[in-house]
Amino acid sequence: MKTGLKIDSGFVQLFRQFETLTANSDPKFKNLFDSYEAAFKNSRSKRVGSTPHLDVLTLFGLAEDELRHSRVLSWFLRPDAEHEQGAIFTQALLRLVAG
């Protein structure tokens, strides 16, 4: 899967180092993320009753534009698209569907 774009080797190396550190990190690191996630969910659950449901498609007048929705989905699901994320969106969708 070639996108025609070069990936900075320094970025790749940095990302791999981050993955290694987080995989083998002190439990305090994981606890920090877990605490943040719990606090965020708690905060959101308190606000959900007083904040409106944000529907960006309606907000931008696109709620009933199925052709545009299809184009956006197609763009996300194409591994060689300009988003440069490869098959990450397709893989996430398949994991979600598979349960």
C-alpha positions as a printed NumPy array, in Angstrom:
array([[  0.   ,   0.   ,   0.   ],
       [  1.925,   3.011,  -1.264],
       [  0.598,   6.506,  -0.855],
       [  3.438,   8.205,  -2.7  ],
       [  4.319,  10.128,   0.447],
       [  7.436,   9.745,   2.55 ],
       [  7.021,   9.171,   6.25 ],
       [  9.612,  10.916,   8.368],
       [ 11.78 ,   8.154,   9.832],
       [ 12.316,  10.274,  12.948],
       [  8.563,  10.313,  13.539],
       [  8.327,   6.554,  13.053],
       [ 11.168,   6.008,  15.499],
       [  9.612,   8.359,  18.052],
       [  6.242,   6.636,  17.718],
       [  7.817,   3.193,  18.194],
       [  9.638,   4.434,  21.296],
       [  6.357,   5.777,  22.673],
       [  4.628,   2.436,  22.013],
       [  7.455,   0.58 ,  23.761],
       [  7.403,   2.903,  26.753],
       [  3.647,   2.724,  27.167],
       [  3.586,  -1.054,  26.744],
       [  6.267,  -1.555,  29.398],
       [  5.517,   1.423,  31.573],
       [  5.007,   1.801,  35.245],
       [  1.406,   1.093,  36.27 ],
       [  1.189,   4.749,  37.313],
       [  1.192,   5.711,  33.626],
       [ -1.787,   3.458,  32.885],
       [ -3.525,   4.651,  36.045],
       [ -3.12 ,   8.242,  34.889],
       [ -4.919,   7.51 ,  31.613],
       [ -7.568,   5.422,  33.359],
       [ -8.187,   8.22 ,  35.875],
       [ -8.469,  10.784,  33.104],
       [-10.914,   8.625,  31.163],
       [-13.062,   8.048,  34.261],
       [-13.073,  11.771,  35.107],
       [-13.966,  12.669,  31.512],
       [-16.84 ,  10.171,  31.402],
       [-18.097,  11.379,  34.78 ],
       [-17.964,  15.01 ,  33.661],
       [-19.707,  14.21 ,  30.38 ],
       [-22.466,  12.251,  32.109],
       [-23.165,  15.278,  34.316],
       [-23.38 ,  17.617,  31.301],
       [-25.319,  15.379,  28.93 ],
       [-28.703,  16.404,  30.361],
       [-28.041,  20.113,  29.958],
       [-26.199,  20.201,  26.65 ],
       [-27.931,  19.627,  23.34 ],
       [-27.15 ,  16.669,  21.149],
       [-24.662,  17.99 ,  18.623],
       [-25.379,  16.69 ,  15.148],
       [-22.713,  18.152,  12.862],
       [-24.504,  16.965,   9.732],
       [-27.6  ,  18.96 ,  10.652],
       [-25.488,  21.873,  11.82 ],
       [-23.878,  22.163,   8.383],
       [-27.085,  21.422,   6.483],
       [-25.928,  18.01 ,   5.321],
       [-28.267,  15.71 ,   7.239],
       [-30.118,  14.485,   4.162],
       [-27.292,  14.482,   1.623],
       [-26.722,  10.727,   1.201],
       [-24.446,  11.104,  -1.793],
       [-22.084,  13.298,   0.209],
       [-22.208,  10.827,   3.116],
       [-21.25 ,   8.023,   0.744],
       [-18.321,  10.027,  -0.609],
       [-17.046,  10.775,   2.893],
       [-17.367,   7.13 ,   3.963],
       [-15.635,   6.03 ,   0.775],
       [-12.781,   8.43 ,   1.484],
       [-12.335,   7.11 ,   5.026],
       [-12.469,   3.476,   3.917],
       [ -9.953,   3.833,   1.055],
       [ -6.527,   2.875,   2.421],
       [ -4.776,   4.948,  -0.257],
       [ -6.809,   8.124,   0.347],
       [ -5.283,  11.484,   1.217],
       [ -5.936,  11.029,   4.958],
       [ -2.687,   8.995,   5.033],
       [ -4.009,   6.621,   7.681],
       [ -3.955,   3.484,   5.562],
       [ -6.588,   0.915,   6.473],
       [ -7.029,   2.099,  10.072],
       [-10.64 ,   3.228,   9.533],
       [-11.621,   0.024,   7.723],
       [ -9.982,  -2.07 ,  10.428],
       [-11.763,  -0.109,  13.168],
       [-15.089,  -0.56 ,  11.41 ],
       [-14.519,  -4.293,  11.024],
       [-13.576,  -4.624,  14.713],
       [-16.731,  -2.709,  15.659],
       [-18.946,  -4.87 ,  13.43 ],
       [-17.296,  -8.103,  14.564],
       [-17.926,  -7.186,  18.188]])
